[in-house]
Amino acid sequence: METNDILKKVRRIEIKTRGLSNNIFAGQYHSAFKGRGMAFAEVREYQYGDDIRDIDWNVTARFSRPFIKVFEEERELTVMLLVDVSGSLEFGTHTQTKKNMLAEIAATLAFSAIHNNDKIGVIFFSDKIEKFIPPKKGRKHILYIIRELLDFKAESRSTDIKLGIEYLTNVMKRRCTAFILSDFIDRKDFQNALTIVNRKHDVIAIQIYDKRVAELPNIGLLKVRDAETAKEQWIDTGSRALRDHHRKTWLDNQERLKEYFNKSNVDTISVRTDQDYVKALLSLFAKRN
């Protein structure tokens, strides 16, 4: 992609997603994703019903009557985007590819984060860790992230979600809110890694998929290419048995993912490339309130 084309696309995405994050998501994002803990604010006299564990014994001794410590939520979060950059994300049969929709969703989350004064970082992964952008604040940082989301060229086309999750666990020492953005096309088991990372961090899974992955059209002979292995073959979409098998494979994978997320206690949404991701994100935020 030419530099001018990238800059134009970055600008378009910035205008759209910053408007969404400012006008639609600001309040929902704030309440859906809590701060990392409680910070000391002040002391006041003890009142009936206060937790005795909050008594400040030094101040109490000084004034000979009980005082308690008052805490307030630390709002600042560190947000990490764990972004799948494998070959399968380049697929798309409607208005955009999975990769482009992923970039828009990631940008919306990024602008929502900085609108709330949160830091944001990114881990790009395939079947290897392709790039790590440490969390920072600021518009310049966000625009750099969006540019990378649009134009990043992965060295590998395969997928290893478990590897990406384990890297997040190891590299982020303090608790963060982490969004895994992927089509989750990976036959390897990553449920245990997901459970471990969600004990340390607040993890949310966002699946981006295309309708043709879920259901094949009846259009006769069709040449298909595996985006990750580059293997090509002809298939007969006129075959009801083949279409049924394709559908069953999709449903089985969705059931497996549902089990993974349920067992790991990870919130999740699925967004199709021809659908409105705004509604999906709002439903995610509402689910967490």
C-alpha positions as a printed NumPy array, in Angstrom:
array([[  0.   ,   0.   ,   0.   ],
       [  1.397,   3.427,  -0.993],
       [  2.198,   5.872,   1.798],
       [ -0.433,   8.397,   0.65 ],
       [ -3.091,   5.668,   0.507],
       [ -2.2  ,   4.563,   4.028],
       [ -2.37 ,   8.133,   5.358],
       [ -5.781,   8.676,   3.737],
       [ -7.072,   5.432,   5.178],
       [ -5.641,   6.233,   8.629],
       [ -7.386,   9.621,   8.49 ],
       [-10.723,   8.064,   7.458],
       [-10.527,   5.505,  10.247],
       [ -9.509,   8.184,  12.752],
       [-12.508,  10.369,  11.885],
       [-14.979,   7.482,  12.046],
       [-13.661,   5.662,  15.097],
       [-12.775,   8.714,  17.163],
       [-16.31 ,   9.999,  16.645],
       [-17.724,   6.649,  17.739],
       [-15.525,   6.45 ,  20.822],
       [-16.274,  10.052,  21.833],
       [-20.002,  10.121,  21.145],
       [-21.187,   6.551,  21.675],
       [-18.715,   4.554,  23.697],
       [-17.231,   6.994,  26.2  ],
       [-19.621,   6.317,  29.083],
       [-20.133,   2.634,  28.333],
       [-16.4  ,   1.985,  28.018],
       [-15.699,   3.789,  31.289],
       [-18.196,   1.723,  33.27 ],
       [-17.517,  -1.585,  31.494],
       [-13.774,  -1.584,  32.161],
       [-12.851,  -0.772,  35.716],
       [ -9.615,   0.671,  37.014],
       [ -6.87 ,  -1.591,  38.291],
       [ -7.485,  -0.962,  41.995],
       [ -8.233,   1.502,  44.748],
       [ -6.088,   4.503,  45.602],
       [ -5.992,   6.278,  48.98 ],
       [ -7.903,   9.581,  48.838],
       [ -8.388,  10.949,  52.397],
       [ -9.311,  10.139,  55.995],
       [-12.614,  10.939,  57.714],
       [-14.261,  10.118,  61.021],
       [-15.59 ,   6.629,  61.456],
       [-19.339,   6.242,  60.816],
       [-21.613,   3.383,  61.811],
       [-21.42 ,   0.649,  59.186],
       [-17.874,   1.47 ,  57.971],
       [-15.496,  -1.439,  57.511],
       [-13.208,  -1.598,  60.554],
       [-10.427,  -2.887,  58.297],
       [-10.208,   0.648,  56.851],
       [ -9.46 ,   2.292,  60.227],
       [ -6.352,   4.469,  60.14 ],
       [ -4.82 ,   3.6  ,  63.529],
       [ -2.222,   6.374,  63.472],
       [ -4.804,   9.143,  62.974],
       [ -7.176,   7.43 ,  65.419],
       [ -4.482,   7.424,  68.129],
       [ -3.643,  11.066,  67.471],
       [ -7.235,  12.319,  67.856],
       [ -8.452,   9.684,  70.344],
       [-11.459,   8.852,  68.169],
       [-11.725,   6.484,  65.156],
       [-10.897,   7.647,  61.633],
       [-11.009,   5.542,  58.478],
       [ -9.114,   5.678,  55.2  ],
       [-11.236,   6.56 ,  52.168],
       [-10.252,   5.036,  48.845],
       [-11.293,   5.831,  45.314],
       [-10.987,   3.796,  42.145],
       [ -7.825,   4.26 ,  40.144],
       [ -9.346,   4.92 ,  36.738],
       [ -6.256,   4.712,  34.597],
       [ -6.053,   1.408,  32.777],
       [ -3.493,  -0.225,  30.584],
       [ -5.261,  -1.657,  27.544],
       [ -3.576,  -4.258,  25.328],
       [ -4.764,  -5.3  ,  21.88 ],
       [ -3.702,  -8.848,  21.021],
       [ -4.058,  -8.765,  17.218],
       [ -4.064, -11.796,  14.931],
       [ -2.131, -10.968,  11.726],
       [ -2.196, -14.444,  10.163],
       [ -3.13 , -15.004,   6.526],
       [ -6.752, -15.96 ,   7.161],
       [ -7.574, -12.368,   8.228],
       [ -7.055, -11.216,   4.625],
       [-10.23 , -13.03 ,   3.556],
       [-13.456, -11.162,   2.881],
       [-16.414, -11.612,   0.512],
       [-18.558,  -8.603,   1.324],
       [-17.645,  -4.935,   1.732],
       [-14.342,  -5.488,   3.533],
       [-11.817,  -8.057,   4.679],
       [-11.628,  -9.396,   8.208],
       [ -8.343,  -7.517,   8.575],
       [ -9.941,  -4.147,   7.738],
       [-12.828,  -4.687,  10.135],
       [-10.384,  -5.769,  12.837],
       [ -8.424,  -2.544,  12.267],
       [-11.577,  -0.422,  12.704],
       [-12.633,  -2.213,  15.882],
       [ -9.112,  -1.969,  17.295],
       [ -8.955,   1.751,  16.439],
       [-12.335,   2.363,  18.119],
       [-11.124,   0.628,  21.272],
       [ -7.86 ,   2.576,  21.122],
       [ -9.614,   5.956,  20.88 ],
       [-12.017,   4.916,  23.669],
       [ -8.97 ,   4.104,  25.792],
       [ -7.198,   7.433,  25.316],
       [-10.509,   9.285,  25.744],
       [-10.459,   7.809,  29.268],
       [ -6.768,   8.635,  29.74 ],
       [ -5.734,   4.978,  29.495],
       [ -2.536,   3.636,  27.989],
       [ -2.8  ,   1.381,  24.94 ],
       [ -0.37 ,  -1.16 ,  23.488],
       [ -0.462,  -3.87 ,  20.825],
       [  0.874,  -7.376,  20.33 ],
       [  0.799,  -8.602,  16.72 ],
       [  0.932, -12.394,  16.455],
       [  0.725, -15.157,  13.842],
       [  2.371, -18.427,  14.852],
       [  5.13 , -16.204,  16.235],
       [  5.213, -12.841,  18.005],
       [  5.471, -10.47 ,  15.059],
       [  5.645,  -7.135,  16.908],
       [  5.152,  -5.635,  20.368],
       [  4.157,  -1.983,  20.748],
       [  4.486,  -1.026,  24.448],
       [  1.498,   0.787,  25.981],
       [  1.565,   4.581,  25.847],
       [ -0.873,   7.485,  25.715],
       [ -1.566,  10.157,  23.125],
       [ -2.995,  10.734,  19.658],
       [  0.371,  10.314,  17.929],
       [  0.736,   6.882,  19.502],
       [ -2.81 ,   5.913,  18.44 ],
       [ -2.212,   6.981,  14.837],
       [  0.984,   4.93 ,  14.776],
       [ -0.988,   1.908,  15.994],
       [ -3.701,   2.392,  13.336],
       [ -1.082,   2.694,  10.614],
       [  0.508,  -0.544,  11.778],
       [ -2.905,  -2.246,  11.909],
       [ -3.529,  -1.298,   8.276],
       [ -0.12 ,  -1.901,   6.767],
       [  1.643,  -4.451,   8.949],
       [  3.243,  -7.284,   6.959],
       [  3.509, -10.468,   8.994],
       [  6.484, -12.762,   8.451],
       [  4.33 , -15.863,   8.92 ],
       [  0.832, -16.674,   7.645],
       [ -0.033, -19.37 ,  10.217],
       [ -1.803, -18.988,  13.572],
       [ -0.892, -19.862,  17.156],
       [ -3.311, -18.176,  19.556],
       [ -1.798, -19.959,  22.562],
       [  1.6  , -18.412,  21.806],
       [  0.115, -14.917,  21.632],
       [ -1.743, -15.384,  24.913],
       [  1.347, -16.728,  26.698],
       [  3.398, -13.768,  25.471],
       [  0.792, -11.379,  26.913],
       [  0.962, -13.242,  30.245],
       [  4.755, -12.938,  30.354],
       [  5.276,  -9.41 ,  29.043],
       [  2.556,  -7.587,  31.013],
       [  3.604,  -7.641,  34.653],
       [  0.793,  -5.436,  35.961],
       [ -2.905,  -6.129,  35.482],
       [ -4.344,  -4.852,  32.195],
       [ -7.487,  -5.086,  30.095],
       [ -6.682,  -7.201,  27.035],
       [ -8.727,  -7.582,  23.856],
       [ -7.933, -10.607,  21.682],
       [ -8.962,  -9.752,  18.104],
       [ -8.943, -12.769,  15.813],
       [-11.055, -15.023,  13.607],
       [ -9.992, -17.802,  16.017],
       [ -9.227, -20.212,  13.187],
       [ -6.747, -22.353,  15.072],
       [ -7.131, -26.067,  15.713],
       [ -4.619, -26.065,  18.553],
       [ -5.911, -26.024,  22.125],
       [ -5.477, -22.65 ,  23.851],
       [ -8.075, -22.99 ,  26.622],
       [ -5.588, -23.505,  29.47 ],
       [ -3.509, -20.494,  28.386],
       [ -6.698, -18.439,  28.238],
       [ -7.684, -19.467,  31.765],
       [ -4.239, -18.546,  33.136],
       [ -4.104, -15.123,  31.433],
       [ -7.634, -14.23 ,  32.56 ],
       [ -6.673, -14.828,  36.192],
       [ -3.975, -12.18 ,  35.861],
       [ -5.68 ,  -9.779,  33.439],
       [ -9.184,  -8.842,  32.317],
       [ -9.473, -10.578,  28.934],
       [-12.132, -10.039,  26.252],
       [-12.286, -12.039,  22.999],
       [-13.588, -10.422,  19.802],
       [-14.113, -12.808,  16.888],
       [-14.257, -11.359,  13.365],
       [-15.596, -13.716,  10.694],
       [-16.982, -13.752,   7.151],
       [-20.355, -15.239,   6.259],
       [-18.756, -17.547,   3.676],
       [-16.734, -19.199,   6.436],
       [-20.036, -20.047,   8.095],
       [-21.988, -20.994,   4.986],
       [-21.086, -21.777,   1.365],
       [-23.276, -20.471,  -1.475],
       [-24.61 , -22.883,  -4.117],
       [-22.68 , -21.556,  -7.142],
       [-21.206, -24.733,  -8.652],
       [-17.48 , -25.309,  -9.062],
       [-15.349, -22.917,  -7.04 ],
       [-11.59 , -22.603,  -6.74 ],
       [-10.575, -21.952,  -3.13 ],
       [ -7.221, -21.105,  -1.616],
       [ -6.133, -21.591,   1.979],
       [ -4.83 , -18.17 ,   3.047],
       [ -2.408, -19.688,   5.567],
       [ -0.991, -22.628,   3.618],
       [ -1.546, -21.278,   0.05 ],
       [ -3.008, -24.683,  -0.91 ],
       [ -5.57 , -24.446,  -3.738],
       [ -8.345, -26.821,  -4.703],
       [-11.593, -26.977,  -6.643],
       [-14.77 , -27.678,  -4.718],
       [-18.312, -28.334,  -5.937],
       [-20.555, -25.991,  -3.972],
       [-23.526, -27.578,  -5.768],
       [-23.045, -30.584,  -3.495],
       [-25.49 , -30.412,  -0.593],
       [-23.297, -32.836,   1.388],
       [-20.248, -30.568,   0.99 ],
       [-22.202, -27.459,   2.029],
       [-23.614, -29.31 ,   5.044],
       [-20.126, -30.503,   6.033],
       [-18.77 , -26.96 ,   5.7  ],
       [-21.573, -25.635,   7.911],
       [-21.07 , -28.396,  10.496],
       [-17.328, -27.699,  10.668],
       [-18.082, -24.038,  11.395],
       [-20.679, -24.837,  14.054],
       [-18.385, -27.385,  15.717],
       [-15.59 , -24.804,  15.892],
       [-17.968, -22.211,  17.346],
       [-19.096, -24.69 ,  19.994],
       [-15.468, -25.441,  20.873],
       [-14.715, -21.714,  21.216],
       [-17.825, -21.183,  23.342],
       [-16.609, -23.926,  25.69 ],
       [-13.137, -22.348,  25.866],
       [-14.506, -18.904,  26.724],
       [-17.04 , -20.223,  29.24 ],
       [-14.464, -22.341,  31.084],
       [-11.985, -19.456,  31.109],
       [-14.653, -16.941,  32.195],
       [-13.788, -14.688,  29.236],
       [-16.403, -12.305,  27.793],
       [-16.735, -12.605,  24.036],
       [-18.566, -11.283,  20.985],
       [-18.61 , -12.364,  17.331],
       [-18.805,  -9.796,  14.522],
       [-19.461, -10.639,  10.87 ],
       [-17.74 ,  -8.522,   8.195],
       [-21.074,  -7.484,   6.65 ],
       [-22.628,  -6.502,   9.981],
       [-22.431,  -3.441,  12.253],
       [-19.646,  -3.839,  14.803],
       [-20.949,  -0.833,  16.77 ],
       [-23.975,  -2.815,  17.976],
       [-21.722,  -5.739,  18.908],
       [-19.391,  -3.543,  20.976],
       [-22.319,  -1.838,  22.716],
       [-23.749,  -5.259,  23.612],
       [-20.354,  -6.265,  25.008],
       [-20.176,  -3.128,  27.155],
       [-23.754,  -3.621,  28.356],
       [-23.   ,  -7.238,  29.282],
       [-20.173,  -6.094,  31.539],
       [-22.132,  -3.391,  33.409]])
